[in-house]
Amino acid sequence: MKKVPAFLTDLTAYFYILLFFYASISKIMDFENFQVQIGQSPLLSAYAGMVSYGVILLELLIVGCLSLSKFRLAGLYASTALMCAFTVYIYLILNYSDFVPCSCGGILEKLGWREHLVFNIGCVILGCIAVLCSASAKKILIRRTAVLLISAVFSVVAVLILFLSSEYIIRKENNFTRRFLTNFLLEPEIITTLDKDAYFAGISRDTLYLGYRSTPLLLTSVHLKTHAISTFRIYPDLGEHRFKNLRIAVRYPFYYLYDGTVPIIYRGGIGQRRPEVISYQNAYFSQLAVLDSTSFALRTQSSTTHAFTLAQLDFKQLPMLKLYPKALQPQLDGIFDLDGQLVANYGSSGSAVYAYAYRNQFIVINDRFKNIRRQQTIDQNKKAAVQTLRLSNGDYKMKSPPLKVNDAVSAFGNYVFIVSEIRGKYEPVSIHKNRKTIDVYDTLLNEYAGSFYIPEKKIDEVLATDGRILILHNQTLTQYKFRKSFR
């Protein structure tokens, strides 16, 4: 009778040797892909570097123990504990993950996650039987049972700790490990082809508004469901003003015509061809975001330091213009290092976002400047990589091209969408050749929400709404709908 348990123990050991040796060698041969898979794991993303090396070393160590009869029992304990950890990991993936990633690969790459779970449970049971059946006395049986229970509890607790801490790090203290939202976008829908100088003017429910830099008095509306397009011309009283860059912004039910080089803002109702002047000589500015019908967020320049400054123009308060000099924090010259994009939040009245172009931060403006706060993006570029040269006349000029971090940006409700120019950890170079990455941030929870790819080499502008994101690229307007809402 003693030969049967011994035979079972040896057979189980050989099975584990084959399983772990093949698994470890497969990981080593395709290590980059294995590390990418761990990096995209919804549970272990923050520890991809440590886990990718640790799992391989542990599997090889177990193979060594199982191969030597002196250490075979220890190897069986470790094998059972490791398979228990893998089982808990898969259970968490299936029940507590936002998405289910691709298979782990290796000898079981054809199995689905649920089949993998059943296989792992079977391995745990087999390991327990092999350890317990070879016990020659009751005391040994009790001792081995205790060791199995302790090792199982340890492995379960270890996976749970990694899971919980990884979630916190990824969302709150991200070390530039992206979590891609699998199958998040539906098939792209090309709506129309536009002139090369088109830009997003605004959106209201299912109607998108477009302006044109070369024909600044034309406003186009596009119905996103029927794709119906209509254009009407605006006839403002331009007077003797010498405009350089007239633009249109829409915040339904009004449109606004402005050029910050001339301190004037027009407003008209949608469909009204002759807008009225609502602001004159109140402020010069370089960017404008409409907060509501009487309030605007501006990017202007300080008259004393000449640095970029955020400001609010509000017709309901005195003085109407209020500067917020501490909102933008200079690192170098106060101009190039503070460059960025100011956009209105179309999902929240009185809100806007300013995203720095060359550093990992954006500024959230809520309640018409009553609440201003900063939030980090997940890349590690805390300081703008900008080299400037001060000329004799006091002006600054760039000495070399800067490292751009955040490109196009859009805000809707509690979420900010940023086209990132930087490749994250564990992301192959090949995957970035013909696509752009959009990172999503939750401003309510002050955390990173996830990322997704857009299959375009270049993105000119993005505009997100509840349930879709619109892309301007290569004179084409494309709509991507989300499979599920962020809310």
N, C-alpha and C positions, 0 to 999 in steps of 0.2 A: 504493500500500500504506500510505502514511503517513496517508491520510485515514480509513482504517478504525479504527486505534487512537485517533486524535483523536476520531472519532465515538463510539467506545466510551467514552472518557474523559468526554466531555461528557454522554453518556446516563447514565452511572453517577452523575455529579455531580448531574444533574437528579433522578434517583431519590432520592439522599440528601437533596437539598433538600426534596423533597416529604415524605419520611419524617420528617425531623427537625423541619421546620417544623410539620407537623401534630401531631407528638408534643408539641412544646413548647407550642403554643397549647392543645392539649387539657389539658395539665397546668396551665397558667395559669388556664384557665376553670374547672377543678375542683381548684384547688390544695389546699384543705382535705382533700379525699378522697385526693388523691395523697400528701400528707404523712402521712395516717393509714396508707395502704398501706405506705409506707416504714417508718413507725414499727412496724408489725406484721410487717415482714420478719424472718424468722428469722436473717438474716445482717447486716443493716445498722441494726437498731433503735436502737442508741446514737448513730448519726450521722444520724438522720432529718432534723433541721433543716438541717445542712450539705449533705447529699446532695440533698435536695429542691430547694434553691435552686441548688446547683452543677450538677446535671444539666440544668436548664432553661437556665441561662446558657451552658453548654457547647454545648448543641444549637443555640441561637440564634447563637452565635459561629461554629460550623461552617457553618451556613446562610449567614452573611455571607461567609465565606471562599470557599465553593463558588460563590457568586453572582458573584464577581469573578474574571475569568480570571487576573489576576496572582497571586492567592492560592489558585487552585483545587487545585493539587497539595498544598499544605499542608492544605487542607480534606479532601482524599481521605485523606491520612495520618491526620488526626485522626478522620475518620469510621470508617476501618478499625480504628483503635485502640479507639475507643469501642464499636464493635460487638463487638470481641474481648473487651472488659471485660464487656459484657452477656452474651456467650456463657459466659464463665467463671462469672459470677454465677448464671445459670440452671443450669449444670452442678452447682454447689455446692448449689443449692436442691434439685435432684432426687436428689443422692447423699449429702449430708452434713447435711441439715436434719432436725430433729425432725418437721417438718410442712411441707406444701406450701401456701403462701398462695394467695389469689385471684389472678386474672390482673391484669396491670399496667394494663389498659384501653387507650384510644386506638384507633388504626387497626387494631391486631391483637388487640383484646380478645376476639374469638371463638376465637382459637387457644388450645390447651392449652399447657402448659409444654414438652412434648416437641416439639410442632410449632413452638413459638417457638424452641427450640434449633436445629432444622433450618433455620429461616428465617434466624437470626442467622449460622449457619455459612456459609450461602449468601451472605449480605451481605459477610462477611469475605473469602470467596474472590473475589467480584465486585470488591471494593475493591482487592485485591492485583493482580488481572488488569488493572484500569484503570490502576493506577500503573505496572506493569511493562511492559505492552504499548506504552506511549507513549514508552519509552526509546529514544533514537536511537543510542546507542553502548553498547558493552560496559561501559565504566567507569561510565556513568550507571546501567546496569542493576544493576551490583554495588552502587553507592552506594544506590540506591533499595531494593534487597533488604535491605541492612543497616539502613536507616532503618525499614523495615517490621518487621523482626525486633526491633529495639530498642524501638520503640513498642509492639509486641505484648507483649514481656516486661515492659515498664513497666506496661502496663494490667493484666496478669495479677497482677503483684506488688502493685499498688495495691489490687486487689479482695481479694486474700488477706490483706493487712495490715488492711484495713477489717473483713473477716470475723473474723479472729482477735482483734483488739482489741475489736471490738463484742461478741463473745461474752464476753470477760473483763469488760467494763464492765457488761453487762446482768446477769451472774450475780454479780459481786463488788462492783462500784462503781456500782450502778444509779442513774441520774439521774431516776428515776420514769418510765421508759418501760416499759410493760407488754408482755409477749409472751403473747398469747392462744393457748391450746392449741386448735387448730381441730378441731371434731368430736370433742372429748374425752369428752363425756357422751352416754350413750344416752338414749332418751326417758324422761321422768320417770314414776315409778310411785307413784301415790297409794296409800298403805297403809291409812290410817284417819283418821277425824276424832276429835279429842281435846277434852278440856276446855281452856278458855283458859289455865288455870294449870299445864299440864303442862310438865315439863322432863325432859331426859335424865339418867338416873341412872347408866347404864353400859351396856356391851355385852360379849357373849361370843360369838364366832364369829357365828352367824346369829340370835342372840337379843338383842333390844334391851330395856332396862329403863327404865321411866318412873316418875317420881314426880309428886305433885300438891301444890301449895302449900296449897290449901284443905282437902285430906284427906291430911295428911302421913303417915298410917300405912297407906296403900294403896300397894302395889307392883305394877305391871303389867308383864308380859312380852309382847313381840310377836315372833313368829317371822318373819323377814324374807323367807323363801321361801314359806311357806304362808299367811302373814298371820294365823295363829292367835293369839288374844289370851286371856290369862288374868290374873286379878287375885287377889291374896290380901292379907289384912289382917295387920298386925303388932301384937302385943300386948306391948309392953315394960312394964316396971315404971317408971312415970313418977314415982312418989313424990310429993313436994310441990314438985317443980321447976316453975317458971313459964317454959315455953318460949315463944319468940316466933316462931321460924322453923325448925321441924323439917324436916330434909331427909334424903333417902336417897341414898347412893352405893353403887354395886355394882362390886366387883372380884371376879369369879368365883373361888372358889365361895362368897364371902361377900357380905352386904350390911351397910351401916353406917348407923346412925341417929344424927344429931347436930344440935346447935344451938349455935353458938359463943357465944351470950350466956349459956349455961349450960355449964360446963366438964365435959361428959360425952359419951362416945361409946359406942354400943351396937354389938354385932356378932352376926350370926346367919347360919347357913348358908342358901343359897337353898332356900326351902320351909319353913324353920324359923320358926314364928310367934312364939316368945318369945326374943328376943335377950338376950344377957348384957351387962353393963357391963364394958368392957375399959379404960376410962380415966375417971377422976373427979378433978376439981380439978387437972388437970395443965396446962391452958391454956385461956384465952379466945381466940377467933379469929373472923374474919369470913368466911373461905373455907377450904375443905379439899379436898385431892386425895389419894386413896388411892394410895400407892406400892406397898405389898404388904400382906400380912395383919397385920403388926405395925408398919408405918411409914407416916407421913402427912406431907404437905407442908401447911403452914398459912400463912395470911396473918393476922398478928396486929398488935398495936400495941406499940411500945416504952413501957415504964413511965416512962422518963425524958424522951424527946423527943415521945412520943405519935405519932410517925410510923409509917406502915405498915412492917412488917418481915416478911420470910419466915422461917419456922422449921420445924424438923423435930421431930416427936413420934415417938419410936422406943422401943418397950418393951424392946428388947434392949440398950439402952445406958443408962448413968448419967452425968449426969442424963438423964432421958428427953426433956426439952425442951431443944433447942439453937437459939438465935437466930442468924441470919445478917444482921447489921445493914448490911453492905456490899453485899448482893445487890441491894437496891432503892436507887437513887441519887436523893435528893431534889433538886429544882430550885427549888421555891418554898416551900410550906408543909409538905411531907412527907406530906400526906394526899391532897388532890385531885390533885396532880401525879403521885402514885404510884399512883393508882387504876388498876385493870386486872382481868384475869380469870385465875384460877389453875385449870388443868385437868390431869387425869391423862393420861398417855400410855398408851392401851390396847394399844399394840403393843410396849411395852417395860416390863418390870417395873422398879420403882424410879425411874421417870422422870416428870417433869411439866414443864409450860410455864407461865410467867406472861407475859402480853402486856399492855403498858401500853395504856391507853385513849387517851391524849392525846399520845403521842410515838412516833416510828418505831423502836421497839425491843421485843424480847421476850427473856425469860430462859429458858434451857434448863437443866433440873435432871436430871442423870443419876446413876446408881449411888447412889441414896439420899443425895444432897447431897455426894457425894465429888467431883463434877465440876459446877461451876456456870459458865456462860459466857453472854455476851450476843451477840445477832445483830440486825442492822438490818433493818427492813422497807424497801421501796423508795421510800416517800414521803420528802419532805425536811423533815418536821416534827421536828427534833431536840429542840426545847424545847416543853414542854407549853404550849399557848395557853390558860392558865387564869388568870383574874383572881379573887383572893380578898381578903376583908376580915376582919381579925382583930377579934373582938368584945371587949368589956371583960372578959368572963369567961375569955378566952384561947382560945375556940373560933374556928374559921375558917368563913366562909361565902362561897359563890361570888357575885361581883358581877354576872356575866353568863354566859350559856350558853357552855361551852367548845367548842373545835373537836375533835370526836371523830375519831380517826384509825383505830383498830382496834376493831372491834365484836366479834362472836362469834368464838370461836377453838376449834380442835380440834387434837389431836396424835395421830399414829399412826406408830409406828416412827421413821424418820428424817425424817418430814415434818410440817410445821406448816401448818395451813389457817386463814387469817385473812380474815374478811369486812371489806373495806376500805370506809371511808366517803369516801375522797378520789378524785377523778377524776385520772387520770394524763395525761401528755403525749400529744398527738395522739389523744385520745379525744373524739369529738363529744359535746356535751351531750345530744343526743337519744337516744344509745344507753344512757344511764344512767337514763332516766326510769322504766322499768318493769322494771329488773333490778338485781341486785347482783353485785359483783365479788368473787371469792374468789382471793386470792393464795396461792401455795404456795411454801414454803421448805424447802430441804434442809439439815437441821441437821448431817448428817455432813460434807458438803462446804462448809458455811457459805456457801450461795449461794441466790439466787432461782431457782426452778425453772420458774415460769410462772403463768398466771392463766386463769380461765374464768368465764363468766357463769352466774348462776342467774336464770331469768326470774321473779323475785319482787320486789315493791316493798319488802317488809320481811322480814327473817329474824330470828326470835327466838333460835334456837340451831342450831349445826351439830355433827355428830359424824361424823368420818371413820374409815373402816376400810380394810383392804387390798382395794381394788376398788370401793368405793362411798363416797358421802357422803350422810348423812341430814340433812334440813332440817325444822325446826319453824317453821311460818309460818301465821298466821291459823287456828289451831286444827287445822291439817292436818299430818300426817306424810307426807313425800314422800321417796322414795328415788331417787337418781341413781347409776347404775352407770357405771364408767369403761370406755372402750373398751380401754384398755390400762393395765397397772399402772405405778406410778411406779418400782417396783423394777427 
